[in-house]
Amino acid sequence: MKSFCFLLGIAIPSFLQAQDTIQYSIVSSGKQVGKHWVVSSAPNTYALFYEFNDRGRGPKQSVVLKTNENGLPIYREITGVDYFKAQVKETFEIKDGVARWKNNIEQGEKQITSPFLYSALNSTPAEIEWALHIALKNADHKVDVLPSGFLFVNHIKNHELTINGFKEEFALYEFSGAGGAPYHAWFTPKNKFFASVSSWSNVIEKGREDLADELYEAQKKAEHDYFEFQADKFTQTFKVPVVFNHATVFDAIKGKYLKDQAVIIENDKIITVGKSKSVNIPTGAKVIDASGKILMPGLWDNHAHYNPTQGLYHLAGGVTNIKDMANGFDLPETKKKVDTDELLGPEVSIMSGFIDFAGPFAGPTGKIVKTLEEGLEAVNFYADRGYQQVKLYSSIPPDWVKPLAAQAHNRGLKVCGHIPSFMTATRAVNDGYDQIMHMNMIMLNFMGDTVDTRSMGRFIKVAQRAKNIDLNSAATKQFIQLLKSKNIVVDPTLAIFEGMFTNDEGKLAQGYETIVNRFPAEFRRGLYSGGLPTRKGHEADYNLSFDKMLKMLKLLFDNKITFVPGTDDFPGFALHRELELYVKAGVPNAKVLQSATIVSARVAGKEKEFGSIEVGKKANLILIDGDPLKNISNIRNVELVMKNGNLYDPKAMYQSYGFGFWK
C-alpha cells in the first residue's frame, strides 16, 4: 500500500509505463479534469487510483483489490475522500466462507456458498470490469450482490473503432438490477474496461479521448431504444374523452378546493370543468372515479437538468413541467422528443443556456467563454436556438454581468443563475439578474463581496455563518426591498441545503422517515451518507444556519417576494421534500401548492397553458390520495398522472425501476 501511495505523488514512476498499467482520462466539457489508473501490482492483485475536480468538488480515492483464481474479488479496501471531500474508508473480504464488509455507514457479514459481488458504497469506474467477468461466467449473466440484490449484465452491441490505423471492435454492455435505469460501459475485445461516456463527462483510456464522441453517438442509439420502449410501455393514450368524475379539484387561482367536480379532457385539452351532477359525460368516455381524491394541476420543478434516465422519476412524482437549468447543446432536440412523448418525462417548458468563464472552476456544460465578446456571442447562440433564458455561473467576472444581462434582455431572454464570485446578490440584481438560484446565494449577500463562490466555499461559509445573519437589520430590509422593487424571483432549492447542513453520516436523511422503504436497497444506502464533511463538530451551528434559511424563506413570503420550487436533485422525491420545507418555514399549504403550480407557470410565462385546471388549458394533471392542504406530505401519494392528455401509472413506473409504492 505504501508503494501505491508513492505512486500518487507528483512524479510518475517509470513502472507506470509498463504494460500492467492502464491509464484513463476523465474529461468534461472537452478538458481533462481527472485521472484514473489501474495497476496490476502482483498476480490477482490490483491497485487503482481515481481523482477528478468538479468546481472544487470531486473524489480522490485509492483502492487495493485482490481476486481469487477465478477473478472473483475476495478483498477490497478503498481510502481517500468522496465527491464532497468526506473521508472514505471501506473494506470487504471473503474469508473461510464468510463475507464481511464495513464502510462509513454500515457493517455486516454473511455466510456464502456461491460467488457474490460486493456493491461498494464508494467505487471507481474501472471496477465494473470485475463485475462483468463474474456475471458472464453464469449462463444467465446474473450474479447476486451483497449487501442485497443482484446484478444483471446484457450485451447491447459492438462498435468498430479505428485506432492507429487498425480497426477494433468494442463492446457495449448494460448493467441493471440495483434499481433505476441501466448503466452502460464500453469494453475491449478482451473485456477490459475501456470507457464510460455521457453528455456531461467521459472516462476513457488515456490517448483515446478523441473517440469518446463516436462512442457516445453509438451508445445514444441503444439508450434511445430503451427509453423509447419505456415511453411506449407507460404512456396510455386515448381516442375517447377522459373524465375525472367526483373529484375534489384544487383551484390553483384561489388556493381552495372545489368539491365533487367532473373534469373532461379531450385530446390534450381540458374541455369541461363543473359539478359532477351537472356535467354530461360523453358516451364511450374513459371515466376515472376520483371520489375522495384530490385532482391538481401537475407540479413544476423549476431547477432540473433533464436526462432520459430521470424522466420516469419526474412523472411518477407528479412533475409534469420543468425548467431545465443547464444541459448539453442537444437540449432543443431532446425537448421535442419529451414534449411529444417519444421520451418519458415532463414537458421542458423553459430552456436555460449555461455560460461560465473558462478556468479551473468552470461549469461542466454549456458555453465556457474566455472573453466578454465570447460571452455576448453565447447569449446570441442561445437566443437563436429558442432558449428562454441564460444562466450565468460562478466564475463569470462581475464586470461582465451588466453587459451580458443587457444583451440577453435585448434578445428577449431572462437572466438567472448563481451569484458570481466576488459579487453580491445586490449588485447582480442591480446589474440585470431576473432570478436568483439557490438560497445560499441569498445568504452570501450578507457576507460581502470577497467570498470566492466557485468551489465548496459557497456551501461551507453559509453553513458556518448564516446563523449570524440578522433578519431584522437595515441591510436585510434594504435587500428585501430591492428584490421586491425589481420583481426578482428566487429558486431556493432548500432541500439540498437541508441535506448538506443537517444530515449525519450513518443516520437516515431528514424528511425520508416515512418513505425510506419505497427505495431499492442500493438507493436506500445513499440516504445514510450524511451531509458536508465539515459538519462534524459543528452540528449545532450548521443546524442553526439551515434554520435561518427557513426563516429567510418566510421573510421572502411575508414580503411578497416570488419564489418557485426547484430541486437540482433527485427528481420527484426532492421536490416533495422542498414543498414540505416551505410549510415547515411557515408558508401556508395552499400558497405552497400555488407556488408549485400556477405561480411557476406565471414565472415561466406559460400561465395561459398550464398551472390551473381551467377550460382550454393543457391537461397536465395529477390525482392525489390524501389532502395536501391538511398535510403537505400527502403530495407524495400520486396515484395517477396526466401529461398532454395521456395517463401514467406511478406505481407501475416506480416498480419498473425497483421502487415500492405505498403510503
N, C-alpha and C positions, 0 to 999 in steps of 0.2 A: 504493500500500500504506500509505503514511503516513496518508493521509486516512481509510482504513478503520480503522487503529489508533486514530485520534482518535475515530472513531465508537464505539469500545468503551469510551470513558470514561464517567464517571458521568452527565454531561449528554448527553441525546439530542438531536442536531442536528435542526433543523426539517425537513431533507430526508428524514428517516426517515418522515415522514407522507405523502410523495409516493406516487403510485400504483406506482412502480417498486420499492417495498419491500414485502416480505411478512414479517410477524412471526408467530412461533409461540410458544406457551406449552408448557412441559414441566411436567406435572402428575403428582404421585404422592400417593396417599392423600388425594386431594381438595385438595391445596395445590400452589401453583406453586413448583417447585423449580429452574426454569431458564428459559432463553430461547434462541430460535433465529431468526436473521434471514437473509433472502436479499435482497440489494440488486443491482439491475441498474444498474451504475455507468456503463456505456457500451455501445454495440452489441456483442452477443455476449460481453460481459464481466460477470462477476458477482463479488460479494463476499459471503461467508457467515460467520456467527458462530454458535457453538454452545457453550453452557455450562449445566451443572446441578450441583447439590450433592446428594450422596447420603451423608449421615452423615460429611461432611468429605472424601469422595472425589468424583470427578467431573471430566470434561474441561473445558477452556476452549480453544477452537480457532478459528482464523481461516483461511478458505480464499479464494484467488483462483482463479477458474475462467474459462477462455476457450474458446469453441467456434468451429467454422468456420460457414459459412453454412447448413450442413445440421443444425446443432445438435450435432455431434459434439465432445465435449471434446478439445481439442488441447493445452491447457496447464492444469496444476493445481498449486498449491502450498498446503500446509497447514502451519501452525506453531501452537505452543501447548503444552499438556500433555494427557496422556491421563487415563484414569479414576483411575490411581494417582499422578498428578501427575508422571509422567516426561515429559521434553522430547520434543516431536514436531517433526520436520522431514521433510517428504516432498514430492518433486517428480515430475511426469510431464509429458512433452512429446512431441508428434509434429512432426517437422521433416524435410523432404526425404525423406519416405517411411520414416523410421526413428522408432520409438517408444523412448523412453528413460525409465527410472524409477529412483528412488533413495529409500530410506527408512532407518529406523534399523537394519534387519536385512538388507537386500538391495539390490542394484542390478543392472540388466540393460538390454538393448536388443534390439529385434527389427525386422527389415525387414518392412513391412506393405504389402499391396496392396489391402486391403479394410477397411471400418470395423471397428475394435476398440474395446472399452471397457477401461479400466484398473480393476482391482479394488484400491481403495486399502486400505492397511493400516490407516489411520485415516480415517474418513469421517463425514459429518454426515447426519442423516436426510433432508433435502430433496434431497440429491444423487441419490436414487433416481429423481427426475423425469427427469433426462437419460438415465438407463439405459432408462427406459420409452420415451421418444421414439425412441431409436435402435433398440430391439428391435422396436417397432411398425412401423418402416419396412420390415422384412423380412417376407415372406409367411408365414414360419413362426414369426415373433415370437421368433426366436432370434438371438443375437449372440455372437461369440467374445470371450473375455475374456483380458486379459494380467494376470499372467504366464502363466496357463494356464486351460483350462476354457471354459465358456460360461455364458450367462445366458438363461433361457427365461422369457417373460412370458405369463401366461394371465389373461384377463378372467374374473372369477368371477361378478359380479353388479353391478347398480346398486341404490342405495338412495336413496329420496326423503327429503330433509330440508326442514323449514320454517325459513327464515331471514328474519327481519324481515317476516314475513307472506307471503313468497313461497316457493313450492315449487321445489326444485332437486335434480337427481339427481347423486349422487356415485358414482364407480365404484370397486369393489374389485378390485385386481389381486394376483395371486400371482406371486412371483419364486422361481425354483428353478434348480439347476444347479451351485451351489457346494458342494453336499453338505448333508446333514441335511434337516430338514423345510422346507417352503416358508415364505417370508416374505410377509406381507401389508401392503399400504398402500392408503390411500384418496386419490382424485384428483378434482379438479373436472371439470366438463364439458369444459374446455379442456385437460385432462390436466396441470394444475398440482398439485403435491403439496399435499394438504390435511391428512392426519392419519395417524399410526401409533398404534394403540391396543392395549392389552393389559390383563390383570388387575392388573399391577403399576404401570404408568406409561403416560402418553399424551403424544404430541407432536401438537399440533393448532393450527390457525390461531387467532391471538390474537382474543379476543372470542367465540369459538365453543366455549369449553371445556365448556359445558353439553351439547354434542351428543356428547361422547365416549362416554358410556354407551350411547346409542342406536346409535352406530356399532359399538361393541364387541358388542352383542347381535346385530346383523346379521352381524358377522364371525364370531362364535362358531358360528353355524349352518353357515357354509361350512367352518370349521375342523373342526367335529364330523363333517361328512360325510366329509372327508378321513381323519380318524383312525378313524372307524368302518369305512371301507373298508380301511384299513391293518390293523385288528384282524381283520376278516373274512379278509383275504388271508393273514395269517401264523398264525392260530390253527388248529391241526389238532385237531379233535375226533374222538372215537372212541366208537362204541356198543358196542364189544367191549373186553374187558380188554387192558391194555397190559403187556408183560413186558420188563423189562431182564434179559437172561439172561447168565450167565457174567461178571457184573460184579464188580469189586473195590469193595466198599462201605466208605465211610468211616463208622465208628461214632463219631458225634459225642459220645456219652456217655463212651466210654472213650478216645477220641482215637487209635484204631488202625484198621487195615483188617481186613475180613472178606473172605476170598478166595472166588472162584467162587460168587457168590450169584445167586439169582433173586429179583427184586422184582416183585410183581404189583400192578397198580393197577386198580381198578375205579371208574368214575365219577371222583371226585376224592380217593379214599382209598387208602392202602396197605393191601392185604388179606393179603399174604403176603410174608415175608422168610425165606429159607432157602437151604441148599445146593442148587445147581442140579440135582444128580443126585437129590435127594430131593423136589423140588417138582414137582407135576403141573401142567403148563401147560394152561390151559383151551383147549378146541377152538375154533378160529377167532380166537384172540387175536392181537393185533398184537405180534410178537416182535422186539425190538431186540437184536442181537448186541452185547453190551458187552464182549466179550473184550479184555483188555489196556487197558481204560478204567477210570477211577475214577468211581463214582457217589456223589454227595454230596448232602446237603440243600442247598436253594437258599441263596444268600448274602443277608445283610441289609445294607442301607445305613441306618445309624442317624441320618444327617443329610442328608435330602433335602428338596427343595421341588418336589413333583411338578407337572409340566405335561405336556400331551399330546405336545409335541414331544420330550420326554425318555423317554417310556415305552419306546420301542424300544431305546434305549441301555441302560437298566436290564436289560431281559430278555435282550438279546443278550450282555450281560456276565455273565449268570448271577445277577442280583439278582432274587429272587422276592418279597422283603418289604422294605418301607421304613418308617421313622418320618418322617413329614412334620413339619418343624420350623418352619413358618410358611407361610401361604398365604392366598388370598382366602377370603371367607366362604362361597363356594360349594364349599369342600372336601368337606363331607359328601356332597353330591350327586355330585361328581366321584369320590369314593371308591367309591360304589355302582357307578358305570359301570366303573371299573377292576376292582373286585373281581368283577364279573360278566362281565368280558371284553368289554364294549361298547367300551371303550378299551384300547389296548395298554399294558401296564405291570405292575409288581409290585403285590402286594397292599399297600394302605395300612393297615398294621397298627396304627399309632399316629398320632393327630392331635394336634398341639400348637397351642394357642391363643396367639397373639402379643399381648403387652401392652408398651407403652412409654409414656413420659411425653412429652407434646407439647413441641416445641421444635425448634431448628434441626437437631438431630442425631437426631430421632425416626426409628424404623424405617420401612420402605416399605410396610408392610401391617398388617392386624390392627387391634386396638383401641388407638388413640392417646388417652391419657387426660390430663386436666388436674388431677384431684383424686384423693385416695385413695378416696373414695366411688365415683368412676367406675371406678377400678381394681377394687374389690370387685365392682361390677356386671359388669365384664368377665369376671371369674372365673366368675360365675354364668351369664353368657351362654354361655360355652364348655361349662360343665358341663351345661347344659340341652340342648345340641346334640350330646352324645355324645362330646366330646373327652376324651382320657385324661390330658392334662397341659397346663399352661400354661408358656409360655416368656417369662421376664422379660428385658428388654433393657437396653441400656447407659445410657439416660437415667433409668431408674427411681430416684427418691430412695432412698438407703439405708434411711431410717427406714420406708419403705413395705414393704420385703421381708418383714418378720416378719408383719404383718397379712395381706398378700396370700397368703403361704405358708400361714398358718393357715386362711384361708378356702378355699384350694384343697384342703388336706388334709381339711377338713370336708366338702367336696363329693366326696371320693374321687379327687382329681386329684393327680398328681405335679407337682413344681416343678423346672424346669430353666432353663438359659439362660446368657447372658453374665453376668459379674460386673459390676454397675452401677458407674459412675464413682464414684471417691472411696470405694470399699468394697473390702475384701479378700475373697478367697475364704473365708478362715477365718470371717469374720463372716457371709457369705452362707450357709455351711453351718450355722453355729450358729443362724441365723435361719430355717432351713427348707428350704434347697435339697436336692433329692434327687440331682440330676445336674448336672455342670458341662460346658458345651460348650467345646471348643477348648483346646488345650494352652497357648496364650498366656495364657489366663485363670488357669491353674495357675501359670505363671511369674510373672505380675504379682503374685501373692500375696506375693512376697518383695521387692516394690518399694514397699510402703507403701500407705496409703490416700489419697494425694494425687494419684494418677495419673488424668488425665481419659481414660477409655477410649472416649469417644463417637465419636472420629474416628480418623485414621491413627495416632495415638499408641499405640494398643493393639497395633499391629504394630511400629512403628519402635522404641519403647522396649524391647520384648522383643528385637528383633534386635540392638540395641546393647548391652544389659545382661545378657541371660540367661546369657551365658558366665561371668559372675561369681558366679552362684548356687552356694553350697557345699552339695552334696547330702548331706554328712555333718554339717551343722550341727545344733545343737539345734532351731533354728526349723524346719528341713526335717523332722526326725524328729517333732516335735510335730504338724506339719501332716499328715504321712502317717498318724500315729496317729489324728488326728481323722477323716480320710477313712475309715479302717478302722472306727472305732468307730461311725460314722454310716451305714455301708454305702453310701457315696457312689459313684455311677457316673460315669466320665469318658468323654467322647466326644472323642478327641484331635484328629481331622482333621489329622494330621501332614502329609499330602501337600500341603495348602495352604501350610503354612509352609516346606516344602522349596522349593516354587516361589518364594515371596516372598524367602526368605533366601539361597538358593544358586544361583538361575539368573541367567545373564548374558545381556544383550541380544546377539542375533546368534548365540548358541550354543544347541544343542538342549537342551530342558528335561531335567532329571535324571529318569532312570527310563524314558525313552521310546526309548532307543537301539535296542532290538530290535524295536520295533513301529511306528516312525515311518512306515514305508511303508504301513501299513494305513490311514492317514488321507488323505482327499481333499486336494488341493493347498492349498485355502484354509485348511483346518483345520491343515495342516502348518505353515503360516507362523506361526500363533499359538503353536506350540511353541518359537519362537525369540524371543519377545517379551521375555524376561527377567523379573526379579523386581522388588522395590521399587526405585524410582529412587535412594533414599538408600544403596543397597548400594555404589554406585560409590565407590571409595576406601576402603571399609571391608569389603572382601570377606572378609578373614581373620576379623574379629570376627563377621560375620554367619554364616559357616560354623561357627564355634565355638559360637555361640548355638543354631544348629539341632542341632548335635551334643549340646549339653546337653539339648535337648528329648528326643532319643532316649534319653539316659541317664535322664531323668526318667521316661519310659515304662517303662524296665527297672526302675526303682525301684518304680514302682507295681505292676508284675508281681511282683517279688520279695516285696512286702509284701501280696500277695493283694488288691490294690485292683481292683475290677472295671472293665474298660474295654471298650468296644464300638466297632467300626469305623464311621465315618461319613465323608462326603466334603465336603458343601456345595460341590461342584464337579462336573466333567464326569462324568455317570453312567457306571458300569461301569468305565471306564478308571481313574478316580481311586481307586475302591475297591480295584482290584487293586494299585495302587501303595501304597495305605495298608497293605495286608497285607504287601507286600514290605518296607516300612519297619519294621513291627513285628519282622519277622525280623532285619532289619539291626540293630535295637536290642538283639537278644539273646533275644527271645522264641522258644521252640521252635515249629517249624512246626505241630505238632499243636495247641498251645494257640492259635495264631493262627487256625487253621481253626475251632476250637471257638468262639472269640470271635465269628466271623462267622456262626455257625450257632446252636448250642444256647444259648450264653451270651446272645446277642442276644435269642433267643426268651424266655429266662427273665426278662431285664430288662424285656421288654415284657409279661410276664405271659401269654405265648402258648405256653409250652413244651408244653402238652397237645395243641396243634395242629401246631406247627412245630418246626424246629430239629434233627430227627434222623430217620433212616429207620427207623421202627418201625410195626408194625401198628396201624391206627386213626388214624394221623396223616394230615394232608392231603398230597397228592402234589405238593409243591413241591421239585423235584429238578433237579440239573444233572449232565451227563456230561462228564467232563474227559479230554482226550487228553494224558497225561503225569502224572507223580506229584508232586503239590504237597507231599507230606511230604519228598521228596528235594530238590525245587526249588520254592519257593513261587511262582515266576513261571509255573509251569505252570497256575496258576489262571486265566491269561488265555486258555487254549486250551479254551474252552467249545464243545463240539460239539452238544449238544442241551440244551434247557431244557424242563422241565415245570412248569406252574403250574396249579393247580386241575384237574390230571389232563389238561390239554391240552398238546400238544407245540409247540415253536417251534424253528425252524432259525436259529441266529445268523448263519450265513453269508449266507443269503438276506436276512435283516433288515438286516445291515450293508450289503450290496450295494445295497439299495434306497435307502440314504442316501449312496451313493457311496464307501463304505469297502471296502477289501480285507480278506481274511481268510486268513491263513496263519501258520505258525509262524515 
